[in-house]
């Protein structure tokens, strides 16, 4: 990962590019064209979501490498989208997005972070400390269900102390 990687709020002009990134990232798992077409609406980054301020991008030297969309819900924050450019998978971009999701959830007063996971990404979410709490219907594919994961967040940021 280059040193110029930064995370920032998405801009309205990036909605289409971020949707394309999400589609490429989802296709990384080998889904066929019909499956991907059925997912397009759900994976579309909406301008109103960007205007709400909880769509984030990771970029490196102006290149979009990841997208994160959060949806606050009562005392929880749901990760609606989290996708990494396929060429950047395994470079730490997913971790950058995840750490930001947790920080934002805490800043928004959430006690829990949730996500409906693509089964292929389950391992990533579990490495991030999520646990399976049930199943949710797919927003794209009738009859398909997805693992529902949750993570309890600290009510206050945990400060590291130096060993005695």
C-alpha positions as CSV (number, residue, x, y, z in Angstrom):
1,X,0.0,0.0,0.0
2,X,1.5,3.3,-1.0
3,X,2.0,6.1,1.5
4,X,-0.4,8.5,-0.1
5,X,-3.5,6.4,0.8
6,X,-6.2,8.5,2.4
7,X,-9.8,8.1,3.4
8,X,-12.3,10.9,2.7
9,X,-16.0,11.5,2.1
10,X,-17.2,10.6,-1.3
11,X,-18.1,13.4,-3.8
12,X,-21.4,13.5,-5.8
13,X,-19.5,13.3,-9.0
14,X,-18.0,9.9,-7.9
15,X,-21.3,8.0,-7.6
16,X,-21.0,6.2,-10.9
17,X,-17.3,5.4,-10.5
18,X,-18.0,4.0,-7.0
19,X,-20.9,1.9,-8.2
20,X,-18.6,0.5,-10.9
21,X,-15.9,-0.2,-8.2
22,X,-18.5,-2.1,-6.1
23,X,-19.6,-4.1,-9.1
24,X,-16.0,-5.1,-10.0
25,X,-15.4,-6.0,-6.4
26,X,-18.5,-8.2,-6.2
27,X,-17.6,-9.9,-9.5
28,X,-14.2,-10.7,-8.0
29,X,-15.9,-13.8,-6.4
30,X,-16.7,-15.3,-9.8
31,X,-20.4,-14.5,-10.0
32,X,-22.0,-14.8,-13.5
33,X,-23.3,-11.9,-15.5
34,X,-27.0,-12.6,-14.6
35,X,-26.2,-12.6,-10.9
36,X,-24.2,-9.4,-11.2
37,X,-27.1,-7.7,-13.2
38,X,-29.5,-8.6,-10.4
39,X,-27.1,-7.0,-7.9
40,X,-26.6,-3.7,-9.7
41,X,-29.5,-1.8,-8.1
42,X,-28.5,-2.9,-4.6
43,X,-24.8,-2.0,-5.3
44,X,-25.5,1.4,-6.8
45,X,-24.1,4.3,-4.7
46,X,-26.9,6.8,-4.5
47,X,-26.3,10.6,-4.6
48,X,-28.6,11.1,-1.6
49,X,-26.4,8.7,0.4
50,X,-23.3,10.7,-0.6
51,X,-25.1,13.9,0.4
52,X,-26.0,12.3,3.8
53,X,-22.2,12.2,4.5
54,X,-21.6,8.6,5.3
55,X,-20.2,7.4,2.0
56,X,-16.4,7.2,2.2
57,X,-13.6,6.4,-0.3
58,X,-10.0,5.3,0.0
59,X,-7.8,6.7,-2.6
60,X,-4.1,6.6,-3.5
61,X,-2.7,9.3,-5.7
62,X,-6.2,10.1,-7.0
63,X,-7.1,6.4,-7.7
64,X,-10.2,5.1,-6.0
65,X,-9.4,1.9,-4.2
66,X,-12.3,1.3,-1.9
67,X,-15.8,2.5,-0.9
68,X,-17.7,2.3,2.4
69,X,-21.3,3.3,3.0
70,X,-22.7,3.4,6.5
71,X,-26.3,3.6,7.6
72,X,-27.0,4.7,11.1
73,X,-29.9,2.8,12.7
74,X,-30.9,3.7,16.3
75,X,-27.9,2.6,18.5
76,X,-26.3,0.6,15.6
77,X,-24.6,1.4,12.4
78,X,-25.0,-0.9,9.4
79,X,-22.3,-1.3,6.8
80,X,-24.4,-1.1,3.7
81,X,-21.4,-1.2,1.3
82,X,-17.7,-2.0,1.8
83,X,-15.8,-2.9,-1.4
84,X,-12.2,-2.9,-2.5
85,X,-10.9,-2.5,-6.0
86,X,-10.0,-6.1,-7.1
87,X,-6.3,-5.1,-7.9
88,X,-6.0,-3.8,-4.3
89,X,-7.4,-6.9,-2.5
90,X,-4.9,-8.1,0.1
91,X,-3.1,-4.7,0.4
92,X,-4.8,-3.5,3.6
93,X,-7.4,-1.3,2.0
94,X,-10.2,-3.4,3.5
95,X,-8.7,-3.0,6.9
96,X,-8.5,0.8,6.3
97,X,-12.2,0.9,5.4
98,X,-13.1,-1.4,8.4
99,X,-11.2,0.7,10.9
100,X,-12.9,3.8,9.6
101,X,-16.3,2.1,9.8
102,X,-15.7,1.3,13.5
103,X,-14.4,4.8,14.2
104,X,-17.4,6.4,12.5
105,X,-19.9,4.1,14.3
106,X,-18.4,5.2,17.6
107,X,-18.5,8.8,16.6
108,X,-22.2,8.4,15.7
109,X,-22.9,7.0,19.2
110,X,-23.5,3.4,18.0
111,X,-23.0,0.5,20.3
112,X,-23.1,-2.1,17.5
113,X,-21.8,-2.4,14.0
114,X,-23.8,-4.8,11.7
115,X,-23.4,-6.1,8.1
116,X,-25.1,-8.6,5.8
117,X,-22.1,-10.4,4.4
118,X,-21.5,-11.9,1.0
119,X,-20.7,-15.5,2.0
120,X,-17.3,-15.2,0.2
121,X,-16.3,-12.2,2.5
122,X,-17.3,-14.0,5.7
123,X,-13.7,-14.7,6.7
124,X,-12.8,-11.0,6.4
125,X,-15.6,-9.9,8.6
126,X,-14.8,-12.5,11.2
127,X,-11.1,-11.4,11.2
128,X,-12.5,-7.9,11.9
129,X,-14.2,-9.3,15.1
130,X,-17.7,-9.7,13.7
131,X,-19.8,-12.7,14.7
132,X,-22.7,-14.4,12.9
133,X,-26.0,-13.5,14.6
134,X,-28.5,-14.8,12.0
135,X,-29.4,-14.6,8.4
136,X,-31.0,-11.8,6.3
137,X,-32.8,-12.0,2.9
138,X,-30.7,-10.8,0.0
139,X,-31.7,-7.4,-1.3
140,X,-31.0,-8.6,-4.9
141,X,-31.6,-12.3,-5.3
142,X,-35.1,-13.7,-4.3
143,X,-34.8,-16.7,-2.0
144,X,-31.1,-16.1,-1.2
145,X,-30.1,-15.3,2.4
146,X,-26.9,-13.8,3.7
147,X,-25.1,-14.2,7.0
148,X,-26.0,-11.3,9.3
149,X,-23.0,-10.3,11.5
150,X,-22.6,-7.9,14.4
151,X,-19.9,-6.6,16.6
152,X,-20.3,-4.8,19.9
153,X,-18.3,-1.6,20.0
154,X,-16.6,-0.1,23.1
155,X,-18.7,2.7,24.5
156,X,-15.6,4.8,24.8
157,X,-12.4,4.7,22.7
158,X,-9.9,2.3,24.4
159,X,-6.7,4.1,25.2
160,X,-3.5,2.1,24.9
161,X,-1.2,2.2,27.9
162,X,2.5,1.5,27.9
163,X,3.5,-1.7,29.8
164,X,4.6,-1.1,33.4
